[in-house]
Amino acid sequence: MIAEYPDSVENLVRAFGDEHYWLAWLAAEYGNDATLDSIQVGSDGSVEVACTFALPQDQLPSVVARVYKSDVQIQRGESWSAINDGAATCTITASMPGTPVTLSGSAQLAPHPEHAGGAQMRVQGSVDVRIPMVGRQIEKVIANQLIDLATTRCDFTNSWISQDS
């Protein structure tokens, strides 16, 4: 997936290192039960974030709800590098304790090739569901939801930065 931002790499990484950004994002996307478990900004500008949230069982896609009979807890982490040559990279991890699901990904955030002052993020990820017969079906559902989530987060980030400026 490719996400486009009107703001600079520097402004985006600064937002990703702001506790208020994460608290607002988690509340907007997952409600008041989501937690920001930790956030650390290194002296070089690198950012480490860990959060936990739940997907309510009654809001899960039907193929997933047939397998999981309760809310699904997700522990998510992002590790942003310091900006180097105008760009930053991110390692994304997510686990769902008690399930045979693993998610991982990476992102590259760089100046936009066509819009001066803007940025472009390229995100790649993988989903692995180790359940016979329905695993691939659930992987597709989760992958589609992750694409939707990335779009929602891009919109949220653009709005948050414009309001914070």
VMD Tcl script that builds the backbone (N, CA, C; Angstrom):
set m [mol new atoms 495]
animate dup $m
set s [atomselect $m all]
$s set {name element resname resid chain x y z} {
  {N N MET 1 A 0.834 -1.171 0.000}
  {CA C MET 1 A 0.000 0.000 0.000}
  {C C MET 1 A 0.880 1.236 0.000}
  {N N ILE 2 A 0.410 2.282 -0.643}
  {CA C ILE 2 A 1.103 3.564 -0.642}
  {C C ILE 2 A 0.164 4.607 -0.048}
  {N N ALA 3 A 0.655 5.338 0.951}
  {CA C ALA 3 A -0.118 6.415 1.574}
  {C C ALA 3 A 0.571 7.739 1.254}
  {N N GLU 4 A -0.218 8.748 0.961}
  {CA C GLU 4 A 0.314 10.053 0.589}
  {C C GLU 4 A -0.030 11.064 1.679}
  {N N TYR 5 A 0.947 11.893 1.999}
  {CA C TYR 5 A 0.796 12.885 3.059}
  {C C TYR 5 A 1.205 14.261 2.539}
  {N N PRO 6 A 0.448 15.297 2.893}
  {CA C PRO 6 A 0.852 16.647 2.489}
  {C C PRO 6 A 1.992 17.192 3.350}
  {N N ASP 7 A 2.238 16.541 4.481}
  {CA C ASP 7 A 3.272 17.009 5.403}
  {C C ASP 7 A 4.596 16.298 5.168}
  {N N SER 8 A 5.633 16.863 5.739}
  {CA C SER 8 A 6.992 16.354 5.555}
  {C C SER 8 A 7.249 15.103 6.392}
  {N N VAL 9 A 8.283 14.386 6.018}
  {CA C VAL 9 A 8.733 13.227 6.790}
  {C C VAL 9 A 8.991 13.649 8.233}
  {N N GLU 10 A 9.624 14.787 8.423}
  {CA C GLU 10 A 9.942 15.262 9.775}
  {C C GLU 10 A 8.686 15.464 10.605}
  {N N ASN 11 A 7.660 16.103 10.026}
  {CA C ASN 11 A 6.405 16.324 10.766}
  {C C ASN 11 A 5.714 15.009 11.101}
  {N N LEU 12 A 5.762 14.055 10.174}
  {CA C LEU 12 A 5.120 12.763 10.420}
  {C C LEU 12 A 5.819 11.992 11.529}
  {N N VAL 13 A 7.128 11.908 11.474}
  {CA C VAL 13 A 7.863 11.174 12.507}
  {C C VAL 13 A 7.688 11.868 13.861}
  {N N ARG 14 A 7.644 13.202 13.856}
  {CA C ARG 14 A 7.390 13.935 15.107}
  {C C ARG 14 A 6.015 13.548 15.670}
  {N N ALA 15 A 4.999 13.449 14.808}
  {CA C ALA 15 A 3.657 13.038 15.258}
  {C C ALA 15 A 3.696 11.621 15.802}
  {N N PHE 16 A 4.389 10.711 15.109}
  {CA C PHE 16 A 4.463 9.318 15.551}
  {C C PHE 16 A 5.175 9.179 16.897}
  {N N GLY 17 A 5.934 10.183 17.281}
  {CA C GLY 17 A 6.608 10.171 18.576}
  {C C GLY 17 A 5.882 10.962 19.650}
  {N N ASP 18 A 4.669 11.404 19.369}
  {CA C ASP 18 A 3.896 12.234 20.297}
  {C C ASP 18 A 2.839 11.387 21.004}
  {N N GLU 19 A 2.919 11.343 22.317}
  {CA C GLU 19 A 1.967 10.561 23.109}
  {C C GLU 19 A 0.524 10.981 22.836}
  {N N HIS 20 A 0.290 12.295 22.671}
  {CA C HIS 20 A -1.068 12.787 22.432}
  {C C HIS 20 A -1.620 12.269 21.094}
  {N N TYR 21 A -0.755 12.148 20.087}
  {CA C TYR 21 A -1.171 11.585 18.796}
  {C C TYR 21 A -1.685 10.163 19.001}
  {N N TRP 22 A -0.892 9.345 19.707}
  {CA C TRP 22 A -1.266 7.939 19.892}
  {C C TRP 22 A -2.532 7.780 20.731}
  {N N LEU 23 A -2.648 8.574 21.781}
  {CA C LEU 23 A -3.850 8.490 22.610}
  {C C LEU 23 A -5.091 8.868 21.799}
  {N N ALA 24 A -4.977 9.893 20.975}
  {CA C ALA 24 A -6.103 10.306 20.138}
  {C C ALA 24 A -6.413 9.243 19.085}
  {N N TRP 25 A -5.381 8.680 18.453}
  {CA C TRP 25 A -5.596 7.652 17.429}
  {C C TRP 25 A -6.239 6.409 18.037}
  {N N LEU 26 A -5.718 5.944 19.144}
  {CA C LEU 26 A -6.264 4.737 19.765}
  {C C LEU 26 A -7.715 4.944 20.191}
  {N N ALA 27 A -8.008 6.104 20.774}
  {CA C ALA 27 A -9.389 6.386 21.193}
  {C C ALA 27 A -10.313 6.468 19.980}
  {N N ALA 28 A -9.866 7.114 18.924}
  {CA C ALA 28 A -10.701 7.271 17.733}
  {C C ALA 28 A -10.954 5.933 17.045}
  {N N GLU 29 A -9.951 5.081 16.995}
  {CA C GLU 29 A -10.079 3.836 16.235}
  {C C GLU 29 A -10.584 2.663 17.076}
  {N N TYR 30 A -10.196 2.607 18.357}
  {CA C TYR 30 A -10.492 1.413 19.162}
  {C C TYR 30 A -11.253 1.689 20.450}
  {N N GLY 31 A -11.523 2.944 20.755}
  {CA C GLY 31 A -12.288 3.265 21.951}
  {C C GLY 31 A -11.429 3.429 23.185}
  {N N ASN 32 A -12.090 3.627 24.289}
  {CA C ASN 32 A -11.407 3.973 25.530}
  {C C ASN 32 A -10.668 2.825 26.194}
  {N N ASP 33 A -10.919 1.584 25.767}
  {CA C ASP 33 A -10.229 0.456 26.384}
  {C C ASP 33 A -8.856 0.195 25.780}
  {N N ALA 34 A -8.536 0.836 24.666}
  {CA C ALA 34 A -7.208 0.682 24.067}
  {C C ALA 34 A -6.186 1.374 24.956}
  {N N THR 35 A -4.991 0.800 25.031}
  {CA C THR 35 A -3.956 1.384 25.878}
  {C C THR 35 A -2.681 1.644 25.091}
  {N N LEU 36 A -2.053 2.733 25.418}
  {CA C LEU 36 A -0.711 3.032 24.935}
  {C C LEU 36 A 0.229 2.477 25.999}
  {N N ASP 37 A 0.826 1.329 25.716}
  {CA C ASP 37 A 1.630 0.639 26.716}
  {C C ASP 37 A 2.976 1.314 26.939}
  {N N SER 38 A 3.578 1.826 25.876}
  {CA C SER 38 A 4.837 2.549 26.013}
  {C C SER 38 A 5.102 3.366 24.767}
  {N N ILE 39 A 5.832 4.446 24.967}
  {CA C ILE 39 A 6.319 5.250 23.852}
  {C C ILE 39 A 7.666 5.810 24.280}
  {N N GLN 40 A 8.646 5.616 23.426}
  {CA C GLN 40 A 9.994 6.103 23.707}
  {C C GLN 40 A 10.530 6.785 22.468}
  {N N VAL 41 A 11.038 7.995 22.664}
  {CA C VAL 41 A 11.658 8.729 21.578}
  {C C VAL 41 A 13.140 8.830 21.900}
  {N N GLY 42 A 13.975 8.302 21.010}
  {CA C GLY 42 A 15.414 8.324 21.217}
  {C C GLY 42 A 15.997 9.701 20.967}
  {N N SER 43 A 17.185 9.923 21.458}
  {CA C SER 43 A 17.857 11.209 21.256}
  {C C SER 43 A 18.107 11.478 19.769}
  {N N ASP 44 A 18.122 10.420 18.963}
  {CA C ASP 44 A 18.310 10.562 17.511}
  {C C ASP 44 A 16.997 10.766 16.769}
  {N N GLY 45 A 15.865 10.761 17.494}
  {CA C GLY 45 A 14.560 10.933 16.870}
  {C C GLY 45 A 13.851 9.635 16.542}
  {N N SER 46 A 14.471 8.501 16.807}
  {CA C SER 46 A 13.801 7.218 16.589}
  {C C SER 46 A 12.627 7.091 17.560}
  {N N VAL 47 A 11.646 6.268 17.198}
  {CA C VAL 47 A 10.430 6.148 17.999}
  {C C VAL 47 A 10.070 4.677 18.164}
  {N N GLU 48 A 9.784 4.279 19.407}
  {CA C GLU 48 A 9.308 2.921 19.725}
  {C C GLU 48 A 7.952 3.059 20.401}
  {N N VAL 49 A 6.946 2.375 19.866}
  {CA C VAL 49 A 5.597 2.462 20.412}
  {C C VAL 49 A 5.036 1.055 20.592}
  {N N ALA 50 A 4.343 0.845 21.711}
  {CA C ALA 50 A 3.617 -0.409 21.934}
  {C C ALA 50 A 2.223 -0.058 22.438}
  {N N CYS 51 A 1.223 -0.749 21.908}
  {CA C CYS 51 A -0.154 -0.504 22.336}
  {C C CYS 51 A -0.930 -1.814 22.323}
  {N N THR 52 A -2.047 -1.805 23.024}
  {CA C THR 52 A -2.918 -2.969 23.109}
  {C C THR 52 A -4.357 -2.502 22.905}
  {N N PHE 53 A -5.100 -3.279 22.132}
  {CA C PHE 53 A -6.507 -2.965 21.919}
  {C C PHE 53 A -7.253 -4.256 21.615}
  {N N ALA 54 A -8.560 -4.167 21.638}
  {CA C ALA 54 A -9.399 -5.345 21.382}
  {C C ALA 54 A -10.308 -5.079 20.197}
  {N N LEU 55 A -10.546 -6.133 19.453}
  {CA C LEU 55 A -11.578 -6.108 18.425}
  {C C LEU 55 A -12.758 -6.891 18.988}
  {N N PRO 56 A -13.902 -6.225 19.211}
  {CA C PRO 56 A -15.064 -6.915 19.793}
  {C C PRO 56 A -15.535 -8.059 18.902}
  {N N GLN 57 A -15.878 -9.166 19.515}
  {CA C GLN 57 A -16.287 -10.366 18.788}
  {C C GLN 57 A -17.463 -10.085 17.865}
  {N N ASP 58 A -18.393 -9.242 18.318}
  {CA C ASP 58 A -19.571 -8.967 17.491}
  {C C ASP 58 A -19.273 -8.067 16.293}
  {N N GLN 59 A -18.055 -7.518 16.212}
  {CA C GLN 59 A -17.672 -6.692 15.077}
  {C C GLN 59 A -16.678 -7.391 14.152}
  {N N LEU 60 A -16.345 -8.641 14.472}
  {CA C LEU 60 A -15.420 -9.396 13.633}
  {C C LEU 60 A -16.138 -9.857 12.370}
  {N N PRO 61 A -15.411 -9.954 11.256}
  {CA C PRO 61 A -16.022 -10.533 10.052}
  {C C PRO 61 A -16.527 -11.945 10.363}
  {N N SER 62 A -17.588 -12.359 9.685}
  {CA C SER 62 A -18.242 -13.630 10.023}
  {C C SER 62 A -17.295 -14.818 9.969}
  {N N VAL 63 A -16.382 -14.864 8.989}
  {CA C VAL 63 A -15.462 -16.000 8.902}
  {C C VAL 63 A -14.537 -16.052 10.125}
  {N N VAL 64 A -14.208 -14.901 10.668}
  {CA C VAL 64 A -13.352 -14.845 11.857}
  {C C VAL 64 A -14.167 -15.155 13.108}
  {N N ALA 65 A -15.384 -14.604 13.193}
  {CA C ALA 65 A -16.230 -14.815 14.372}
  {C C ALA 65 A -16.611 -16.282 14.552}
  {N N ARG 66 A -16.641 -17.048 13.465}
  {CA C ARG 66 A -16.934 -18.483 13.584}
  {C C ARG 66 A -15.818 -19.210 14.321}
  {N N VAL 67 A -14.598 -18.688 14.208}
  {CA C VAL 67 A -13.446 -19.340 14.828}
  {C C VAL 67 A -13.181 -18.774 16.220}
  {N N TYR 68 A -13.319 -17.458 16.376}
  {CA C TYR 68 A -13.021 -16.804 17.657}
  {C C TYR 68 A -14.322 -16.404 18.326}
  {N N LYS 69 A -14.587 -16.969 19.475}
  {CA C LYS 69 A -15.871 -16.776 20.156}
  {C C LYS 69 A -15.825 -15.673 21.207}
  {N N SER 70 A -14.752 -14.877 21.218}
  {CA C SER 70 A -14.655 -13.771 22.165}
  {C C SER 70 A -13.912 -12.622 21.489}
  {N N ASP 71 A -13.799 -11.517 22.191}
  {CA C ASP 71 A -13.039 -10.386 21.666}
  {C C ASP 71 A -11.614 -10.843 21.375}
  {N N VAL 72 A -10.995 -10.231 20.372}
  {CA C VAL 72 A -9.623 -10.570 20.002}
  {C C VAL 72 A -8.705 -9.449 20.478}
  {N N GLN 73 A -7.808 -9.775 21.387}
  {CA C GLN 73 A -6.821 -8.820 21.884}
  {C C GLN 73 A -5.658 -8.742 20.897}
  {N N ILE 74 A -5.200 -7.532 20.633}
  {CA C ILE 74 A -4.068 -7.335 19.729}
  {C C ILE 74 A -3.025 -6.482 20.434}
  {N N GLN 75 A -1.797 -6.954 20.384}
  {CA C GLN 75 A -0.654 -6.192 20.884}
  {C C GLN 75 A 0.135 -5.750 19.660}
  {N N ARG 76 A 0.318 -4.449 19.515}
  {CA C ARG 76 A 0.923 -3.891 18.305}
  {C C ARG 76 A 2.125 -3.045 18.670}
  {N N GLY 77 A 3.140 -3.089 17.821}
  {CA C GLY 77 A 4.323 -2.270 18.018}
  {C C GLY 77 A 4.785 -1.636 16.727}
  {N N GLU 78 A 5.343 -0.449 16.854}
  {CA C GLU 78 A 5.975 0.238 15.731}
  {C C GLU 78 A 7.336 0.695 16.196}
  {N N SER 79 A 8.307 0.494 15.352}
  {CA C SER 79 A 9.667 0.933 15.649}
  {C C SER 79 A 10.169 1.762 14.474}
  {N N TRP 80 A 10.155 3.100 14.640}
  {CA C TRP 80 A 10.586 4.025 13.603}
  {C C TRP 80 A 12.059 4.359 13.776}
  {N N SER 81 A 12.785 4.301 12.682}
  {CA C SER 81 A 14.195 4.691 12.707}
  {C C SER 81 A 14.297 6.214 12.781}
  {N N ALA 82 A 15.493 6.667 13.106}
  {CA C ALA 82 A 15.773 8.093 12.983}
  {C C ALA 82 A 15.734 8.443 11.493}
  {N N ILE 83 A 15.477 9.695 11.193}
  {CA C ILE 83 A 15.472 10.130 9.792}
  {C C ILE 83 A 16.903 10.135 9.285}
  {N N ASN 84 A 17.090 9.479 8.144}
  {CA C ASN 84 A 18.412 9.378 7.533}
  {C C ASN 84 A 18.270 9.703 6.055}
  {N N ASP 85 A 19.007 10.684 5.574}
  {CA C ASP 85 A 18.892 11.127 4.181}
  {C C ASP 85 A 17.458 11.487 3.822}
  {N N GLY 86 A 16.740 12.095 4.757}
  {CA C GLY 86 A 15.386 12.562 4.512}
  {C C GLY 86 A 14.294 11.522 4.639}
  {N N ALA 87 A 14.654 10.261 4.959}
  {CA C ALA 87 A 13.671 9.185 5.014}
  {C C ALA 87 A 13.755 8.450 6.351}
  {N N ALA 88 A 12.697 7.732 6.676}
  {CA C ALA 88 A 12.668 6.908 7.890}
  {C C ALA 88 A 12.029 5.565 7.544}
  {N N THR 89 A 12.401 4.540 8.291}
  {CA C THR 89 A 11.820 3.216 8.089}
  {C C THR 89 A 11.155 2.761 9.383}
  {N N CYS 90 A 10.242 1.818 9.246}
  {CA C CYS 90 A 9.497 1.328 10.399}
  {C C CYS 90 A 9.345 -0.185 10.311}
  {N N THR 91 A 9.487 -0.829 11.455}
  {CA C THR 91 A 9.153 -2.236 11.592}
  {C C THR 91 A 7.860 -2.308 12.395}
  {N N ILE 92 A 6.900 -3.059 11.884}
  {CA C ILE 92 A 5.583 -3.167 12.510}
  {C C ILE 92 A 5.376 -4.615 12.944}
  {N N THR 93 A 4.957 -4.797 14.183}
  {CA C THR 93 A 4.666 -6.140 14.673}
  {C C THR 93 A 3.282 -6.135 15.311}
  {N N ALA 94 A 2.632 -7.274 15.259}
  {CA C ALA 94 A 1.350 -7.424 15.941}
  {C C ALA 94 A 1.169 -8.883 16.296}
  {N N SER 95 A 0.626 -9.106 17.469}
  {CA C SER 95 A 0.312 -10.471 17.872}
  {C C SER 95 A -1.081 -10.476 18.484}
  {N N MET 96 A -1.681 -11.639 18.413}
  {CA C MET 96 A -2.994 -11.857 19.004}
  {C C MET 96 A -2.834 -13.026 19.960}
  {N N PRO 97 A -2.488 -12.719 21.223}
  {CA C PRO 97 A -2.232 -13.793 22.183}
  {C C PRO 97 A -3.362 -14.820 22.212}
  {N N GLY 98 A -2.981 -16.088 22.222}
  {CA C GLY 98 A -3.948 -17.164 22.275}
  {C C GLY 98 A -4.498 -17.569 20.922}
  {N N THR 99 A -3.996 -16.954 19.853}
  {CA C THR 99 A -4.453 -17.307 18.510}
  {C C THR 99 A -3.252 -17.725 17.663}
  {N N PRO 100 A -3.490 -18.458 16.594}
  {CA C PRO 100 A -2.406 -18.847 15.689}
  {C C PRO 100 A -2.198 -17.811 14.574}
  {N N VAL 101 A -2.269 -16.522 14.939}
  {CA C VAL 101 A -2.165 -15.443 13.960}
  {C C VAL 101 A -0.912 -14.630 14.238}
  {N N THR 102 A -0.133 -14.378 13.193}
  {CA C THR 102 A 1.000 -13.467 13.309}
  {C C THR 102 A 0.921 -12.452 12.182}
  {N N LEU 103 A 1.296 -11.231 12.510}
  {CA C LEU 103 A 1.312 -10.151 11.536}
  {C C LEU 103 A 2.645 -9.437 11.644}
  {N N SER 104 A 3.179 -9.040 10.528}
  {CA C SER 104 A 4.403 -8.250 10.528}
  {C C SER 104 A 4.407 -7.367 9.303}
  {N N GLY 105 A 5.200 -6.326 9.367}
  {CA C GLY 105 A 5.259 -5.433 8.231}
  {C C GLY 105 A 6.399 -4.461 8.347}
  {N N SER 106 A 6.539 -3.674 7.309}
  {CA C SER 106 A 7.548 -2.627 7.293}
  {C C SER 106 A 6.985 -1.446 6.512}
  {N N ALA 107 A 7.547 -0.293 6.791}
  {CA C ALA 107 A 7.131 0.919 6.095}
  {C C ALA 107 A 8.370 1.745 5.778}
  {N N GLN 108 A 8.327 2.389 4.643}
  {CA C GLN 108 A 9.370 3.321 4.256}
  {C C GLN 108 A 8.683 4.667 4.029}
  {N N LEU 109 A 9.132 5.660 4.764}
  {CA C LEU 109 A 8.571 7.006 4.684}
  {C C LEU 109 A 9.631 7.907 4.062}
  {N N ALA 110 A 9.302 8.505 2.926}
  {CA C ALA 110 A 10.270 9.314 2.191}
  {C C ALA 110 A 9.585 10.564 1.646}
  {N N PRO 111 A 10.382 11.563 1.268}
  {CA C PRO 111 A 9.784 12.734 0.634}
  {C C PRO 111 A 8.991 12.308 -0.604}
  {N N HIS 112 A 7.874 12.964 -0.821}
  {CA C HIS 112 A 7.025 12.617 -1.961}
  {C C HIS 112 A 7.781 12.918 -3.248}
  {N N PRO 113 A 7.772 11.985 -4.202}
  {CA C PRO 113 A 8.535 12.197 -5.433}
  {C C PRO 113 A 7.965 13.287 -6.346}
  {N N GLU 114 A 6.684 13.660 -6.144}
  {CA C GLU 114 A 6.054 14.631 -7.035}
  {C C GLU 114 A 5.540 15.884 -6.339}
  {N N HIS 115 A 5.365 15.843 -5.012}
  {CA C HIS 115 A 4.768 16.969 -4.294}
  {C C HIS 115 A 5.754 17.496 -3.252}
  {N N ALA 116 A 6.384 18.601 -3.576}
  {CA C ALA 116 A 7.374 19.196 -2.675}
  {C C ALA 116 A 6.752 19.457 -1.312}
  {N N GLY 117 A 7.465 19.100 -0.273}
  {CA C GLY 117 A 7.001 19.310 1.093}
  {C C GLY 117 A 6.155 18.174 1.628}
  {N N GLY 118 A 5.703 17.276 0.776}
  {CA C GLY 118 A 4.883 16.151 1.197}
  {C C GLY 118 A 5.716 14.896 1.398}
  {N N ALA 119 A 5.054 13.843 1.793}
  {CA C ALA 119 A 5.740 12.570 2.024}
  {C C ALA 119 A 4.892 11.430 1.460}
  {N N GLN 120 A 5.558 10.323 1.239}
  {CA C GLN 120 A 4.894 9.123 0.747}
  {C C GLN 120 A 5.374 7.945 1.590}
  {N N MET 121 A 4.422 7.126 2.029}
  {CA C MET 121 A 4.760 5.951 2.821}
  {C C MET 121 A 4.379 4.701 2.032}
  {N N ARG 122 A 5.335 3.812 1.914}
  {CA C ARG 122 A 5.098 2.507 1.285}
  {C C ARG 122 A 5.089 1.470 2.404}
  {N N VAL 123 A 3.988 0.739 2.500}
  {CA C VAL 123 A 3.815 -0.238 3.571}
  {C C VAL 123 A 3.674 -1.629 2.953}
  {N N GLN 124 A 4.414 -2.577 3.522}
  {CA C GLN 124 A 4.301 -3.975 3.121}
  {C C GLN 124 A 4.049 -4.784 4.372}
  {N N GLY 125 A 3.274 -5.834 4.245}
  {CA C GLY 125 A 3.006 -6.642 5.416}
  {C C GLY 125 A 2.660 -8.067 5.055}
  {N N SER 126 A 2.652 -8.889 6.078}
  {CA C SER 126 A 2.241 -10.270 5.879}
  {C C SER 126 A 1.368 -10.707 7.045}
  {N N VAL 127 A 0.432 -11.587 6.736}
  {CA C VAL 127 A -0.490 -12.155 7.714}
  {C C VAL 127 A -0.389 -13.660 7.585}
  {N N ASP 128 A -0.225 -14.335 8.710}
  {CA C ASP 128 A -0.163 -15.792 8.698}
  {C C ASP 128 A -1.153 -16.325 9.717}
  {N N VAL 129 A -2.121 -17.100 9.243}
  {CA C VAL 129 A -3.131 -17.712 10.106}
  {C C VAL 129 A -2.990 -19.220 9.955}
  {N N ARG 130 A -2.547 -19.865 11.015}
  {CA C ARG 130 A -2.313 -21.307 10.983}
  {C C ARG 130 A -3.530 -22.079 11.503}
  {N N ILE 131 A -4.582 -22.059 10.676}
  {CA C ILE 131 A -5.800 -22.808 10.972}
  {C C ILE 131 A -6.154 -23.593 9.708}
  {N N PRO 132 A -6.209 -24.913 9.813}
  {CA C PRO 132 A -6.563 -25.706 8.627}
  {C C PRO 132 A -7.917 -25.286 8.060}
  {N N MET 133 A -8.035 -25.353 6.782}
  {CA C MET 133 A -9.262 -25.134 6.027}
  {C C MET 133 A -9.658 -23.660 5.898}
  {N N VAL 134 A -9.604 -22.851 6.946}
  {CA C VAL 134 A -10.084 -21.474 6.856}
  {C C VAL 134 A -8.971 -20.439 7.013}
  {N N GLY 135 A -7.747 -20.885 7.240}
  {CA C GLY 135 A -6.639 -19.958 7.472}
  {C C GLY 135 A -6.458 -18.948 6.365}
  {N N ARG 136 A -6.432 -19.403 5.127}
  {CA C ARG 136 A -6.235 -18.497 3.985}
  {C C ARG 136 A -7.381 -17.499 3.867}
  {N N GLN 137 A -8.580 -17.962 4.116}
  {CA C GLN 137 A -9.759 -17.092 4.057}
  {C C GLN 137 A -9.647 -15.984 5.106}
  {N N ILE 138 A -9.237 -16.344 6.317}
  {CA C ILE 138 A -9.080 -15.354 7.385}
  {C C ILE 138 A -7.934 -14.408 7.061}
  {N N GLU 139 A -6.848 -14.918 6.481}
  {CA C GLU 139 A -5.721 -14.059 6.092}
  {C C GLU 139 A -6.180 -12.958 5.134}
  {N N LYS 140 A -7.015 -13.319 4.158}
  {CA C LYS 140 A -7.509 -12.329 3.194}
  {C C LYS 140 A -8.365 -11.270 3.873}
  {N N VAL 141 A -9.209 -11.696 4.791}
  {CA C VAL 141 A -10.064 -10.753 5.517}
  {C C VAL 141 A -9.207 -9.788 6.326}
  {N N ILE 142 A -8.236 -10.323 7.063}
  {CA C ILE 142 A -7.367 -9.483 7.880}
  {C C ILE 142 A -6.561 -8.534 7.002}
  {N N ALA 143 A -6.026 -9.026 5.897}
  {CA C ALA 143 A -5.243 -8.181 4.989}
  {C C ALA 143 A -6.084 -7.015 4.472}
  {N N ASN 144 A -7.319 -7.284 4.087}
  {CA C ASN 144 A -8.194 -6.206 3.613}
  {C C ASN 144 A -8.491 -5.198 4.715}
  {N N GLN 145 A -8.685 -5.688 5.929}
  {CA C GLN 145 A -8.939 -4.776 7.046}
  {C C GLN 145 A -7.706 -3.927 7.352}
  {N N LEU 146 A -6.517 -4.500 7.198}
  {CA C LEU 146 A -5.289 -3.742 7.441}
  {C C LEU 146 A -5.117 -2.631 6.409}
  {N N ILE 147 A -5.509 -2.891 5.171}
  {CA C ILE 147 A -5.450 -1.853 4.141}
  {C C ILE 147 A -6.416 -0.723 4.501}
  {N N ASP 148 A -7.628 -1.082 4.911}
  {CA C ASP 148 A -8.598 -0.070 5.341}
  {C C ASP 148 A -8.064 0.721 6.530}
  {N N LEU 149 A -7.445 0.025 7.476}
  {CA C LEU 149 A -6.893 0.677 8.662}
  {C C LEU 149 A -5.776 1.649 8.283}
  {N N ALA 150 A -4.915 1.262 7.353}
  {CA C ALA 150 A -3.826 2.146 6.922}
  {C C ALA 150 A -4.389 3.416 6.284}
  {N N THR 151 A -5.451 3.286 5.514}
  {CA C THR 151 A -6.087 4.448 4.903}
  {C C THR 151 A -6.705 5.345 5.968}
  {N N THR 152 A -7.394 4.737 6.927}
  {CA C THR 152 A -8.004 5.493 8.020}
  {C C THR 152 A -6.939 6.221 8.830}
  {N N ARG 153 A -5.821 5.531 9.094}
  {CA C ARG 153 A -4.754 6.166 9.880}
  {C C ARG 153 A -4.110 7.306 9.100}
  {N N CYS 154 A -3.945 7.157 7.817}
  {CA C CYS 154 A -3.399 8.235 6.994}
  {C C CYS 154 A -4.300 9.466 7.104}
  {N N ASP 155 A -5.603 9.269 6.949}
  {CA C ASP 155 A -6.550 10.380 7.062}
  {C C ASP 155 A -6.498 11.004 8.455}
  {N N PHE 156 A -6.456 10.156 9.492}
  {CA C PHE 156 A -6.386 10.657 10.861}
  {C C PHE 156 A -5.114 11.475 11.054}
  {N N THR 157 A -3.985 10.955 10.596}
  {CA C THR 157 A -2.692 11.632 10.776}
  {C C THR 157 A -2.693 12.984 10.080}
  {N N ASN 158 A -3.192 13.031 8.841}
  {CA C ASN 158 A -3.249 14.307 8.125}
  {C C ASN 158 A -4.092 15.322 8.883}
  {N N SER 159 A -5.228 14.883 9.402}
  {CA C SER 159 A -6.112 15.783 10.165}
  {C C SER 159 A -5.449 16.209 11.461}
  {N N TRP 160 A -4.819 15.272 12.173}
  {CA C TRP 160 A -4.208 15.577 13.466}
  {C C TRP 160 A -3.074 16.583 13.314}
  {N N ILE 161 A -2.246 16.383 12.298}
  {CA C ILE 161 A -1.125 17.323 12.078}
  {C C ILE 161 A -1.659 18.705 11.714}
  {N N SER 162 A -2.686 18.763 10.873}
  {CA C SER 162 A -3.211 20.073 10.480}
  {C C SER 162 A -3.840 20.796 11.676}
  {N N GLN 163 A -4.455 20.064 12.596}
  {CA C GLN 163 A -5.054 20.684 13.790}
  {C C GLN 163 A -3.996 21.047 14.808}
  {N N ASP 164 A -2.901 20.295 14.832}
  {CA C ASP 164 A -1.837 20.516 15.811}
  {C C ASP 164 A -0.928 21.663 15.408}
  {N N SER 165 A -0.936 22.008 14.123}
  {CA C SER 165 A -0.038 23.061 13.634}
  {C C SER 165 A -0.492 24.428 14.038}
}
mol reanalyze $m
mol bondsrecalc $m
mol representation Tube
mol addrep $m
